[in-house]
Every structure is written in C-alpha cells, then in structure tokens.
C-alpha cells in the first residue's frame, strides 16, 4: 500500500523524467568509454541507452503538455513587435 502510493506520487511517467534519466545514462556511458571500461559494459549500456532514447522521444511527443504560445510570440525573452517603447 505504501509503496504503491509512493510510486504514484514520485515516479510519474512524464517526459522530463525520461529526458533527465536518459541524459545521465548517456553521459555516464561517455565517461566510461573515456576511462577505458571493459567493452562489454560500454556496449550493453549503449544499447540500453539507445532504447531509452527512443522511449524518451516517444514520451516527449506524446506528453500532455499544452501552451498558449504561438509562432507570433517568437522567443519568450525577446518578443518581436510586442515590447513597449520606454
């Protein structure tokens, strides 16, 4: 009971979580390759990382994120034609 509540509260299957975990995995693989870890470790983690990358792309594309921004807003920090003259 406690574990299922904890799982629902903290381990949501959202896109940001997968982007973070996949990025950390691929950075770890890069470090392991640079430090001459055994080939089989780097190879298997690379295959797992590639699978995580495919799932991350799927999670980002199917995420329930909605925004009221349009292409007319251009960049949020520098909206073109919408700044008030000082």
C-alpha positions in Angstrom: 0.0 0.0 0.0 2.7 2.5 1.0 4.9 1.5 -2.0 2.1 2.0 -4.5 1.3 5.5 -3.1 4.9 6.4 -3.2 5.1 5.1 -6.8 2.1 7.2 -7.9 3.4 10.3 -6.2 7.1 10.4 -7.1 7.6 8.1 -10.1 5.3 9.6 -12.7 5.9 8.6 -16.3 6.5 12.1 -17.7 8.8 13.4 -20.4 11.0 15.5 -18.2 11.9 12.5 -16.1 12.9 10.4 -19.1 14.9 13.2 -20.6 16.9 13.6 -17.4 17.5 9.9 -16.9 18.5 9.3 -20.5 20.9 12.2 -20.5 22.5 11.0 -17.3 22.8 7.5 -18.8 24.4 8.7 -22.0 26.8 11.0 -20.1 27.8 8.0 -17.9 28.5 5.9 -21.0 30.7 8.7 -22.4 32.7 8.8 -19.2 33.0 5.1 -19.1 34.3 4.9 -22.6 36.8 7.7 -21.9 38.1 5.8 -18.8 38.6 2.6 -20.8 36.0 0.5 -19.0 35.5 -3.0 -20.5 34.0 -3.0 -23.9 31.1 -5.3 -23.0 29.9 -2.9 -20.2 30.0 0.1 -22.6 28.4 -1.8 -25.4 25.5 -3.1 -23.4 24.8 0.2 -21.7 24.9 1.9 -25.1 22.3 -0.5 -26.4 20.1 0.2 -23.3 20.8 4.0 -23.7 19.6 3.8 -27.3 16.4 2.1 -26.2 15.9 4.7 -23.6 16.5 7.5 -26.2 13.8 6.0 -28.4 11.3 5.8 -25.5 12.3 9.4 -24.4 11.4 10.7 -27.9 8.1 8.9 -27.7 7.4 10.2 -24.2 8.2 13.8 -25.3 6.0 13.6 -28.4 3.0 12.1 -26.6 3.3 14.2 -23.4 0.1 16.0 -22.4 1.7 19.5 -22.5 -0.3 22.4 -23.7 0.8 26.0 -24.3 -1.0 29.2 -25.3 2.2 30.4 -27.1 2.1 30.7 -30.9 4.8 31.4 -33.5 3.8 35.1 -33.3 5.3 35.1 -29.8 8.8 34.3 -31.2 11.1 33.9 -28.2 9.7 34.4 -24.7 12.6 36.5 -23.6 12.6 38.8 -26.7 9.1 39.0 -28.2 9.3 40.8 -31.6 6.9 43.7 -32.0 5.3 43.3 -28.6 7.7 45.3 -26.4 6.5 48.6 -25.1 8.7 51.6 -26.0 10.4 53.1 -23.0 
